[in-house]
Amino acid sequence: DSSLEYDQLLLAPIAAGLAVLSEDEIQAGIALVDIGDQTTDIVIYQGGIIRHIASFPIAGHHITADLKAGCGIQIENAEHLKREFGEALSAHTPLNIEILVNYLKGRPAKQVLKKNVALIIEERLKEIAALVYAEILDSGFVDELIGGMVLTGGTANLPDIETLFSRVANDM
């Protein structure tokens, strides 16, 4: 018999917090931002307890969809482009680096500028960061988050994402 049993159910962003945050951070006050595929979730801890939870439906998949549309490629190619060549900030990306994307079987590879990939990703991440920061401000706990903000989730692996979020969220 291969049936599974469970001890308890736990909201995914809370489980992520248990996995990545220390007890000191939870006591001091911290905003956990989990940027998943379909949603971005925020859990605010302060004084050892959860004070605020929010979720909005803009996340990693939307960045991939932006790359699909902006580069004229299929969704799986856009996901590969994001994972392999994605950057959160475009300022330091040279203008002359081209990436070859095999976007359709039997067709020659398409040339995509790495700068364009970075620009597309940066714009969507700015939107996500602004939504996150607005939610933290609305929670009323922004001044009590000694630990600042912790980013987790697959999208949080993009190079320079911390810098982008810090700029949008007033060095939080």
SULSUL-V26074 format. One record per backbone hydrogen bond with DSSP energy under -0.5 kcal/mol. CO is the residue of the C=O (numbers start at 1). NH is the residue of the N-H. If there is no record, write none. Layout:
CO_NH + CO_NH
//
This chain:
11_14 + 11_15 + 12_16 + 13_17 + 14_18 + 15_19 + 16_20 + 17_21 + 22_26 + 23_27 + 24_28 + 25_29 + 26_48 + 27_47 + 28_146 + 29_147 + 30_32 + 30_45 + 31_33 + 31_150 + 32_34 + 32_43 + 33_35 + 33_152 + 34_36 + 34_41 + 35_155 + 36_60 + 37_61 + 39_36 + 39_41 + 40_56 + 41_34 + 42_54 + 43_32 + 43_45 + 44_51 + 44_52 + 45_30 + 46_49 + 49_46 + 52_44 + 54_42 + 56_40 + 56_58 + 59_62 + 59_63 + 60_64 + 61_65 + 62_66 + 63_67 + 64_68 + 65_69 + 66_70 + 67_71 + 68_72 + 68_73 + 74_78 + 75_79 + 76_80 + 77_81 + 78_82 + 79_83 + 80_84 + 81_85 + 81_86 + 82_86 + 86_159 + 90_93 + 92_94 + 94_97 + 96_98 + 97_114 + 99_101 + 99_112 + 100_102 + 101_103 + 101_110 + 104_107 + 110_101 + 110_112 + 112_99 + 113_117 + 114_118 + 115_119 + 116_120 + 117_121 + 118_122 + 119_123 + 120_124 + 121_125 + 122_126 + 123_127 + 124_128 + 125_129 + 126_130 + 127_131 + 128_132 + 129_133 + 130_134 + 131_135 + 132_136 + 133_137 + 134_138 + 135_139 + 136_140 + 136_141 + 136_142 + 137_140 + 141_144 + 142_145 + 144_146 + 145_148 + 148_31 + 150_33 + 152_35 + 153_156 + 154_157 + 155_158 + 158_161 + 159_88 + 160_164 + 161_165 + 162_166 + 163_167 + 164_168 + 165_169 + 166_171 + 167_170 + 169_172 + 172_149
//
